[in-house]
Amino acid sequence: MTNTSDLYQFFIQHPSVQTDTRKLKEGDLFFALKGPNFNANEFAQRALDAGAASAVIDDPNYAIQGKTILVDDVLTALQQLAKHHRQQFTIPFIAITGSNGKTTTKELIHAALSSTYKTYTTEGNLNNHIGVPLTILKIKQDAEMAVIEMGANHLGEIASYCEIALPNYGLITNCGKAHLEGFGGEEGVRKGKGELYDHLRKEEGTAFVMWDYPYLREMSHGIPTIYTYGTTDADVTGTAMASDQYLAVQFSNGFSGKIQTSLVGDYNLPNVLTAVAIGKYFKVEEENIRTSIENYTPNNSRSQLMQKNSNKIILDAYNANPSSMKAAIENFARAPGADKILALGAMAELGAESLQEHSSIIKEIDKHQWKDVLLVGGDFIKVDHTYRRFNSPIEAGEWLRGIKPHDSFFLIKGSRSMQMEKLLDYL
């Protein structure tokens, strides 16, 4: 069996790791990860035929003399290799977790830091037990900063990622009602996300804390260095300005002037404050912070404002949980404009609380006047309401095609599994 040190020597010669033969490039190091419905050991020969420098396997039946590297467990080998690689660096490793806003916050932090430092960060949302090690293994020797996103849906997960990434800095965006099924309720969410604070406390690291949230103040107690941001009483303070479309932030402490973003919704205020605070902490020039955040444009269905024919659309269909759904509805209700249409997909991974949480969203919808409301799939079908019900986004789309909406303003939001962005094809 090959140990981590020997595997790392091979990685140094072939520092590009791939777990999918369809994306493999010449010279890649292929890790044959098992899944619930496949055994990637079977793809070792295919990877080598595609130009892989070697294939890391854990089944001796697929060993090819001089071509494969046999380990006890491929996933464990990948994670241990990533930890060994991480240990070669003395730079800041900033970990991000939370219920909402992780990826947008990560992108804004990356924008601010990379204006001054060579910064590596999580691509897309590669933030799980495979994505975290893959992110670390992409960090090259010229790195001056690393920003690692960590997602989780059960207890112990963030702690396990901290053991690989060894962050010396970190932040929790918030602790909301997400993945309640896996965490066993909202208190479990705080405990699970708080594993990042536990690591920073133990390793005498630094936490960036949203000071407006009393629970984060309490959770971060005992971490030796805390740098704060919020709307009042923090190292960096700012508030959302009245705006027709995009969030603008006026700063009152720790940063001068304002930042005009291309982000839709006041719920993005903490994300911007985080990026500014981290930029300031690491001594990035204010104009570099301002310019990099103002130039950031969201993509991948996150708070995107778009126009389709005569209709204006906020597309926020990448993810949804009760906290983010409520914030999006409130923001949409406040936004200027008439003929507003809500198109909401069901929320996933809420367990026993799912029906109650979907009913709570109905109550939030009831507070405001809408041109129309389309509720799609999951427990939106089961709970009691007077709005339009559809089994799928395609069914909802066909209805939209029939009424031919024009000069309307849409909010399209739902859990990733609902694929609510499909509605765009019918507008």
C-alpha positions in Angstrom: 0.0 0.0 0.0 1.2 3.5 -0.9 1.5 5.9 2.1 0.7 9.7 2.0 4.3 10.8 1.7 5.0 8.7 -1.3 1.7 9.7 -2.9 2.6 13.3 -2.3 5.9 12.9 -4.2 4.0 11.6 -7.1 1.5 14.5 -6.8 4.3 17.0 -6.9 5.2 15.6 -10.3 1.6 15.5 -11.5 -0.2 18.3 -9.5 -3.6 18.0 -11.2 -6.1 15.8 -9.6 -9.3 14.4 -11.3 -12.1 12.2 -10.1 -14.2 12.1 -13.3 -12.8 10.4 -16.4 -15.0 12.6 -18.6 -13.1 15.7 -17.5 -9.6 14.1 -17.4 -6.7 15.9 -19.1 -3.3 14.5 -20.1 -1.1 14.0 -17.1 -3.8 14.2 -14.5 -3.7 12.0 -11.4 -7.0 10.0 -11.3 -8.6 9.1 -8.0 -11.0 6.2 -8.4 -13.7 7.3 -5.9 -16.6 4.9 -5.1 -20.2 6.2 -5.2 -23.5 4.6 -4.2 -24.1 3.4 -7.7 -20.6 2.9 -9.1 -17.1 1.7 -8.4 -14.6 4.0 -10.1 -11.9 1.3 -9.7 -13.5 -0.1 -12.9 -12.6 3.2 -14.7 -8.8 3.0 -14.0 -7.9 1.6 -17.4 -10.2 4.2 -19.1 -8.4 7.0 -17.2 -5.0 5.7 -18.2 -6.1 5.4 -21.8 -7.3 9.0 -21.6 -3.8 10.1 -20.6 -3.8 10.0 -16.8 -0.3 9.8 -15.3 -1.6 7.2 -12.9 -4.8 6.0 -11.2 -5.2 5.8 -7.4 -7.3 2.7 -6.6 -8.2 0.7 -3.6 -9.2 -2.6 -5.2 -6.2 -4.8 -6.1 -8.3 -6.5 -8.8 -7.9 -3.4 -11.0 -4.2 -3.0 -10.4 -2.1 -2.4 -13.5 1.7 -2.9 -13.0 3.5 0.5 -13.0 0.3 2.4 -13.8 -1.9 2.3 -10.7 -1.3 3.4 -7.1 -2.9 1.1 -4.6 -4.2 2.6 -1.3 -6.4 1.3 1.5 -9.2 3.7 0.7 -9.3 6.2 -2.2 -11.4 8.9 -0.4 -9.2 8.8 2.7 -6.1 8.9 0.6 -7.4 12.0 -1.2 -8.2 13.7 2.0 -4.9 12.9 3.7 -3.0 14.0 0.6 -4.9 17.4 0.7 -4.1 17.8 4.4 -0.4 17.0 3.7 -0.4 19.6 0.9 -2.1 22.1 3.2 0.7 21.6 5.8 3.2 22.9 3.2 1.7 26.4 3.5 2.0 29.1 6.2 -0.4 31.5 4.5 -3.9 32.5 5.8 -6.5 29.8 5.1 -9.9 31.4 5.6 -12.8 28.9 6.0 -16.4 29.9 5.3 -19.5 28.1 6.4 -23.1 29.1 7.3 -26.7 28.4 6.3 -27.1 31.2 3.6 -24.8 33.3 1.5 -21.6 31.1 1.7 -20.9 31.1 -2.0 -21.6 34.8 -2.7 -19.6 35.8 0.4 -16.7 33.6 -0.8 -16.8 35.2 -4.2 -16.8 38.7 -2.8 -13.9 37.9 -0.4 -12.0 36.4 -3.2 -12.6 39.5 -5.3 -11.4 41.8 -2.6 -8.3 39.8 -1.6 -7.2 38.9 -5.2 -6.9 42.6 -6.0 -3.8 42.5 -3.8 -2.8 38.9 -3.1 -2.5 35.7 -5.2 -5.7 34.1 -3.8 -7.0 30.6 -4.4 -10.6 29.7 -3.6 -13.3 27.1 -3.9 -14.6 26.8 -7.5 -18.4 26.9 -7.7 -19.7 25.1 -4.6 -17.1 22.3 -4.3 -17.6 22.5 -0.6 -18.1 18.9 0.6 -16.0 15.9 1.6 -14.6 15.6 -1.9 -14.7 19.3 -2.9 -12.7 20.6 0.1 -9.7 18.3 -0.6 -9.9 19.0 -4.3 -9.9 22.7 -3.7 -6.8 22.5 -1.4 -5.0 20.3 -4.0 -5.4 23.1 -6.6 -3.5 25.6 -4.5 -0.1 26.3 -6.0 3.2 27.3 -4.3 2.6 31.0 -5.3 -0.4 31.2 -3.1 -0.7 34.1 -0.6 -4.3 33.5 0.5 -6.7 30.6 0.4 -10.5 30.8 0.8 -12.2 27.5 1.5 -16.0 27.1 1.5 -17.4 24.4 3.7 -21.0 23.1 3.3 -22.6 20.7 5.7 -25.9 19.0 6.4 -25.1 17.0 9.5 -23.1 17.2 12.7 -19.4 16.4 12.6 -19.0 17.5 9.0 -17.4 20.9 9.4 -15.1 19.5 12.1 -13.9 16.9 9.6 -13.2 19.5 6.9 -11.3 21.6 9.5 -9.0 18.6 10.1 -8.1 18.7 6.4 -8.0 22.4 5.6 -6.6 23.5 9.0 -8.0 27.0 8.7 -6.4 29.7 10.8 -9.1 32.2 10.0 -12.8 31.7 9.6 -16.4 33.0 9.5 -19.9 31.7 9.8 -22.3 33.7 7.6 -25.3 32.9 9.7 -27.2 29.9 11.2 -30.6 29.6 9.7 -33.2 26.9 9.0 -31.2 24.8 6.5 -30.7 21.1 6.4 -32.9 20.7 9.5 -33.3 17.0 8.7 -29.6 16.2 9.0 -28.9 18.6 11.9 -31.9 17.6 13.9 -33.3 21.2 14.2 -32.1 24.8 14.4 -30.0 24.2 17.6 -28.2 21.4 15.7 -27.5 23.8 12.9 -25.7 26.1 15.3 -23.8 23.3 16.8 -22.8 22.0 13.4 -21.7 25.3 12.0 -20.1 26.2 15.3 -17.6 23.4 14.7 -15.6 26.0 12.8 -15.5 28.3 15.8 -14.5 25.3 17.9 -11.5 24.7 15.6 -10.5 28.3 15.7 -10.8 28.4 19.5 -8.6 25.3 19.8 -6.0 26.5 17.3 -6.0 30.1 18.6 -7.1 31.4 15.2 -9.1 34.5 14.1 -12.8 34.7 13.6 -14.6 37.4 11.5 -18.0 37.8 13.2 -21.3 39.4 12.1 -21.8 41.4 15.3 -25.5 42.1 14.6 -26.3 38.4 15.4 -26.3 37.8 19.2 -26.0 34.0 18.7 -22.7 34.5 16.7 -21.4 36.7 19.5 -22.1 34.0 22.0 -20.8 31.2 19.8 -17.5 32.9 19.1 -16.8 33.6 22.8 -13.2 32.4 23.7 -11.7 32.7 20.2 -8.5 34.8 20.9 -8.9 37.2 18.0 -12.3 38.5 16.7 -12.7 41.1 14.0 -16.3 42.3 13.8 -18.6 43.7 11.1 -22.3 44.8 11.2 -24.6 47.7 11.0 -23.5 49.2 14.4 -20.9 48.8 17.1 -18.3 46.8 15.0 -14.9 47.2 13.5 -16.5 47.7 10.1 -20.1 49.1 9.9 -22.3 49.9 7.0 -26.0 50.0 6.1 -28.1 49.4 3.0 -29.0 52.5 1.1 -32.4 53.1 -0.6 -31.9 51.7 -4.1 -34.1 51.0 -7.1 -32.5 47.7 -8.1 -29.1 46.8 -6.7 -27.7 46.9 -3.2 -25.7 50.0 -2.3 -23.9 50.1 1.1 -23.0 53.3 3.0 -20.2 52.8 5.5 -19.9 54.6 8.8 -16.8 53.0 10.5 -13.7 51.1 9.3 -14.2 52.0 5.6 -15.1 55.3 3.9 -17.8 56.2 1.5 -20.1 53.7 -0.2 -20.1 50.6 -2.4 -22.6 50.2 -5.3 -23.0 46.5 -6.0 -24.6 44.4 -8.7 -26.3 42.3 -6.1 -30.1 42.2 -5.7 -31.5 42.4 -2.2 -30.7 43.9 1.2 -30.0 40.3 2.4 -26.7 40.6 0.6 -25.6 43.3 3.0 -23.8 40.9 5.4 -22.0 39.3 2.5 -20.6 42.7 1.4 -19.7 43.7 5.0 -17.8 40.5 5.4 -15.7 41.0 2.3 -14.9 44.6 3.2 -14.0 43.6 6.8 -11.6 40.8 5.6 -10.1 43.1 3.0 -9.5 45.8 5.6 -8.1 43.2 8.1 -5.5 42.1 5.5 -4.7 45.7 4.6 -6.1 45.8 1.1 -6.3 49.4 -0.1 -9.9 50.7 0.2 -10.1 51.6 -3.5 -9.1 48.0 -4.4 -11.8 46.7 -2.1 -14.4 49.0 -3.5 -13.6 48.4 -7.2 -13.4 44.6 -6.9 -16.8 44.4 -5.1 -18.4 46.9 -7.5 -17.1 44.9 -10.4 -18.4 41.5 -9.1 -21.4 40.2 -11.1 -23.4 37.3 -9.6 -24.0 34.2 -11.8 -25.1 30.6 -11.5 -28.7 31.6 -10.5 -27.7 33.5 -7.4 -29.5 36.8 -7.0 -29.3 37.5 -10.7 -31.4 40.4 -12.1 -32.2 39.8 -15.7 -34.5 40.9 -18.5 -36.4 38.5 -20.7 -38.6 40.1 -23.4 -40.6 42.7 -21.5 -40.3 40.9 -18.1 -37.9 41.6 -15.4 -36.7 38.6 -13.3 -34.8 38.0 -10.1 -33.4 34.5 -10.5 -32.3 33.1 -7.2 -32.8 29.4 -7.9 -29.5 28.0 -6.7 -30.7 27.1 -3.2 -33.5 27.7 -0.8 -34.3 27.2 2.9 -36.9 28.9 5.2 -34.5 31.6 6.2 -33.4 32.6 2.7 -36.9 32.1 1.2 -38.4 34.5 3.8 -35.6 37.1 3.2 -36.1 36.9 -0.6 -39.9 37.4 -0.3 -39.5 40.3 2.0 -37.0 42.0 -0.2 -39.1 41.4 -3.3 -42.1 42.9 -1.6 -40.1 46.0 -0.8 -38.6 46.3 -4.3 -40.0 49.1 -6.5 -42.2 47.8 -9.4 -45.7 46.6 -10.2 -47.2 43.4 -11.5 -45.0 41.2 -9.2 -45.2 37.4 -9.7 -43.8 35.0 -7.2 -42.6 31.6 -8.5 -41.4 29.5 -5.6 -40.1 25.9 -5.6 -40.4 23.6 -2.6 -37.6 23.5 0.0 -35.6 20.3 0.6 -34.0 18.6 3.6 -36.3 20.0 6.2 -37.3 16.6 7.7 -40.2 16.5 10.1 -40.5 20.3 10.1 -41.0 20.6 6.3 -44.8 21.0 6.3 -44.7 23.5 9.1 -41.9 25.5 7.3 -43.8 25.5 4.0 -46.9 26.7 5.8 -44.8 29.5 7.4 -43.8 30.6 3.9 -47.4 30.7 2.9 -48.1 33.1 5.8 -45.2 35.3 4.6 -46.7 35.4 1.1 -50.1 36.3 2.6 -48.6 39.5 4.0 -48.2 41.1 0.6 -50.1 41.9 -2.6 -49.0 40.0 -5.7 -50.1 39.9 -9.3 -49.8 36.1 -9.1 -48.2 33.3 -7.0 -47.0 30.0 -8.4 -46.0 27.3 -5.9 -44.2 24.3 -7.3 -43.6 20.8 -6.1 -42.8 19.1 -2.8 -44.6 20.2 0.3 -46.1 23.3 -1.5 -48.5 20.7 -3.0 -49.4 19.3 0.4 -50.0 22.4 2.5 -53.2 24.5 2.6 -53.2 27.7 0.5 -55.2 29.5 -2.2 -52.3 30.1 -4.7 -51.6 28.2 -7.9 -50.1 24.7 -7.4 -47.9 22.9 -9.9 -46.1 19.6 -9.7 -43.0 20.7 -11.6 -41.4 23.8 -13.1 -42.3 22.5 -16.5 -45.9 22.3 -15.6 -45.7 25.9 -14.2 -43.9 27.0 -17.3 -46.6 25.6 -19.6 -49.1 27.7 -17.6 -47.0 30.8 -18.0 -46.6 30.2 -21.7 -50.4 30.1 -22.0 -51.0 33.4 -20.2 -48.0 35.1 -22.0 -47.0 37.5 -19.1 -45.6 40.9 -20.2 -44.2 43.8 -18.3 -44.2 41.7 -15.1 -41.6 41.4 -12.4 -40.7 37.8 -11.3 -39.0 36.3 -8.3 -38.0 32.8 -9.2 -36.6 30.8 -6.2 -36.4 27.2 -5.0 -34.1 24.5 -3.8 -31.5 23.3 -6.3 -33.4 20.0 -6.7 -36.4 21.9 -8.1 -34.5 23.4 -11.0 -36.7 26.5 -11.0 -34.5 28.1 -13.6 -36.4 26.0 -16.2 -39.1 28.6 -16.0 -36.9 31.0 -18.0 -37.6 28.9 -21.1 -41.2 29.8 -21.0 -40.9 33.6 -20.5 
